[in-house]
Amino acid sequence: MQLTATQLTLPGALPGPQDPQPFFRAPVQDLKVPQNGTFLPRDEEGYGVGCGARTLPYRMQDRYTRSSEPVSLPALVLENEHLKATLMPTLGGRMWSLFDKDEGRELLFENPVLRVANLGIRNAWFSGGVEWNLGHTGHHVFTCSPLYSCKVTAADGEEFLRMYQYEAIQRQVYQLDFHLPDGAKQLAVHVRIENTLDSASPLYWWTNTAVPLTARTRVFSPSGQVLHQLQMTDYGVNPGFGRCEMPCPPTMGGADASYPWDIPFSTEYFFQNERTEPAPWEVAAEEDGRGLFERSTQPLFARKMFCWGNLQGGRHWCDYLSNPGEGDYIEVQAGLAPTQLHTATIGPKAVVSFTQIFGAFTAPANHVAGEWHDARDKVARQVEALLPAADVAAIDAACGAAATLPGGSLLFAGDERGGLERLRRAAEGEGDFAPHLAFPAPDPESALWPWVEALGGGMLPDTALPAAYMTAPEWLGRLEALAARPDATAAARFQWAVALVENDREVEALPVLEALAAAGDAFAAAALGKLAARREDWAAAEDWFTAAHRLEGDKLDVSFAELALEGLVRAGRHGEAWALWQALPESRRTQSARLSAAEAAVKLGKLDFVDECFRVDYAMIREGALGLANVWFEAEARKKAAAEGRAFTETDIDRTLPLPRELDYRMF
């Protein structure tokens, strides 16, 4: 194997500065997700457990543009005589390309642009390649952040690439070892997940592989039993799942769901492969019998297909995430639980590991055609011929034997929370974790340096923006002690309050935040607004958001104006929202603020401004968001009422009108 460092240049944009506001976790973490009565008893295990939204201690990456200027990114290339893999160490280790030299074709959906959009846990996400999701439900917190990377030499002299990181939500270490020895026709990725805690912990892992979508792309996996997504219109925000037999889930109107192009709406289904299956697999094949396959060891048993659907909204999403006409893709995924609304478990101080192998699939064209079960059996035989289950086990054994070897010098560094956690453990007399992995301690230039000083007895300094958040339960005692000291700063008390909220102790946090807000702390006032908002008390939320915006005076951060505008709109105070928008300096008129202003403006009949808003190419539209569409429907109804010389009423709004494609972000 050759490992080389290079640069990858793409049109696009990277996320800018992070949002300094804390984004508190959803108050309910165990969701009550519906099912339609077809579940087996085992399907209920872990269903909805630990799936509520959660971001802290990480900050949101919600500042980016739709720029198409060239962006130069570091890349690591693994190559032998058969394959060439290109990875992005500073963007979550994304495998951007897997090129098969023997057949002269790309096996993944290689996006021609780096188009960041609002689909990740921390907002920023981009489509294409292979993504490694650990920690919490959703696109992982390191999607647009660096992983540690190094070269490792095995006992037999084989060199391989390692990427790893400490994930601070669940306090788990995950490690990716990429093996492509000479002669190998597939790339092996050995995943090792270590629980650093003395107690069992929720475990979430999904490998998301993007492949090109054509009219005849077809998906296979060993099991014909799937958990399919129920219809959103029938089941609300979390539609839930039902169990059925492939290829025609009852919610898809008779469509053969193994052909994703034929599915009208955005959806997903999960193959329920047996946990005794020796080497589960998934194939995405084209009409000519060529495509990509991946195969793994247990416990990576589940497989998934996600598609955007063929309605206008779904096709627009593919264009929005890429260049128009160049973004058609689906995702074939692999996970440790039945669906992404299930959570597995990792035991105290336990390690979960598996090996996933990616390569070119080739079969006679007639093997991937015809009745799904018959074609599936032919595809299964071909997968076994290309990579026998016994070979998967042997590769896994070899990868596992090298998984705890120490690496060489770092090629790229991560975010240093792992190094800080080692310092905390040393200060508390606790044991180490993952001793074979290098986690350098933060240096004085690091955003985490104030916490190093706090561990040494120092006090968090008061700064314009809050320090990096520290919300793990293991920090609560130290945070409380800092906040109780005679020399305690407002920063120390604010950090303690944020950590209390994140650990289900909001009642204790409220008086701390209220005292800080009364003393003029804008971030504390905004935090109180966020807590009121998550209780759906938008009247109280807006009072706090407006107070926070007044306190910061458009000097600290754009988020204050955005929160104040959103809160006024949600509280129905549209006139005040419009007045605030007009008073904002140009530097605070962000796209998020403009979207809120458009919602206020349409209620006030200011349709010229609303029409201007429709011409903006927004960068941060949330997956499935309907706000812009709702503004358009109401604007059209108001225009019609005016043309007919009558007063507008809410009953005039007709959501069956054909929505302009550039405004259509609907998924259903």
Beta strands, then each sheet from edge to edge (+ up, - down):
strand 1: 2-11
strand 2: 70-79
strand 3: 83-88
strand 4: 94-100
strand 5: 105-106
strand 6: 117-120
strand 7: 123-125
strand 8: 130-134
strand 9: 148-153
strand 10: 159-167
strand 11: 172-179
strand 12: 186-195
strand 13: 201-203
strand 14: 205-212
strand 15: 218-220
strand 16: 225-229
strand 17: 241-245
strand 18: 267-271
strand 19: 281-285
strand 20: 290-296
strand 21: 302-307
strand 22: 329-335
strand 23: 344-346
strand 24: 351-362
strand 25: 410-412
sheet 1: 1+ 2- 3+ 4- 5+
sheet 2: 6+ 7-
sheet 3: 8+ 14- 22+ 21- 18+ 16- 17+
sheet 4: 15+ 19- 20+ 24- 12+ 11- 10+ 9- 25+
sheet 5: 13+ 23-
end
